[in-house]
Amino acid sequence: MSYTQLIKDTLNILDLNIHFEENCLTKEKYKGQICMIYRGRLRYSPEKCVHCHCV
């Protein structure tokens, strides 16, 4: 199972355009508490407009 699929299953993320790579989890202090932060990428290529062909 890939890192992306494992994290998406754990966090119940259904979006097919979100991808996670190895070492994407860090522990950081946020508002005075240590939190686990996942960093991923949104891979989305919008289709062009059928009217003006702009992306």
Number of C-alpha atoms within 10 A of each C-alpha: 5 11 14 17 17 12 17 17 11 9 9 10 11 10 9 12 10 15 18 19 14 9 9 14 14 11 11 12 10 10 7 7 9 11 12 12 13 13 12 14 10 11 10 9 8 8 9 10 9 8 6 7 8 9 9
